[in-house]
Amino acid sequence: MGTVVGRFAGGEVLTAEEVSREAAKLPPALREQFETPAGRREFARSIIDKRLLVLEARRRKLTEDPELRRQVRELEERLAVQALLAQEEAAAGSPSEQELRAWFNAHREELTRPEQVRVGRVLVSVGSKASEAERSRARKKAEALAARLKRGEALAQVAREGDGAERMQGGELGLVARGGGLEPALEQAAFALERPGAVSPVVAVREGFAVLQLLERKPPRVPAFEEVRAEVEGRMAPARKRQVFDAILARLRQEAAVELVEARKAP
């Protein structure tokens, strides 16, 4: 039976093993709440409360309701089909190396990594309610910082006088792809830079005024198969699931000699 942690309804028991099994179904963050002795008692009580409600529903013969029994039957059927397909998929196994490489070669364009740029930024922030004079001063400061970058001063040194969070990373924003989350004006300025070391004009952004420096440019490329093997397998999964589904259904239809009979229209 296992270690009993609760008794109820004149003979029903709850075991520690049952509590552990129910706890394992919880999301990790929620499960942590019940790891203390007090938490485990609270969780055990919640399980007993649920069982008390089930017992009461049975006492009132609600489980014999035709509609409820229909819903239970449909749920059982759905779970049984899921288990059947999972068993068939496991039997089919994972795609072979040859199949993975064939899919990779047939879908190389889909796997192409877009052009990326690695950029640094120096930001001079301006409040949304700043006056024209304040905005003008901020722009002039940004232009002065841009001039220092163009003269060859190190990005990390110039960025320390800016206001963006990137100043703590030597001014680097990291690798950016088109549509990768940069504000449109910044993205346009970043991809307009052609050679490492190039500095953008001052760009008006939501936070104020920014200057970008190109650190590296990565052209579009097709990654090696080894880089994207897991991605390829993941992309193949839906089609393989469909193949397994179609195969077992075709076999079952043949074995069952399925025949559709057209209904006759009433006279």
Number of C-alpha atoms within 10 A of each C-alpha: 8 9 11 12 16 15 12 12 10 6 6 11 14 20 16 16 14 16 17 13 11 14 19 11 10 11 9 10 8 11 16 12 13 16 13 10 9 11 14 19 16 14 20 22 16 12 16 19 13 10 16 15 11 14 14 11 13 12 10 10 10 14 15 11 9 10 11 12 13 11 11 13 12 12 12 12 12 12 12 12 12 12 12 14 16 15 11 16 17 11 10 13 9 14 13 10 11 9 13 19 17 11 15 22 12 10 12 15 11 9 17 12 15 14 15 19 24 19 24 26 29 31 29 26 19 20 11 10 8 11 11 9 9 13 19 13 14 19 21 15 18 25 19 13 24 24 15 15 23 15 9 10 13 14 23 18 14 18 26 18 15 21 17 18 16 19 22 12 13 18 25 22 20 15 16 20 17 15 9 11 10 14 11 13 13 20 18 13 18 28 19 13 20 13 12 14 19 18 24 21 15 22 19 15 16 13 14 19 21 28 26 28 26 23 20 18 19 14 10 11 13 14 12 11 16 10 10 14 15 12 14 18 20 11 14 17 14 11 11 17 16 11 14 19 16 12 12 14 12 12 11 12 11 11 9 9 9 9 8 6 6 6 6 6 5 4 3
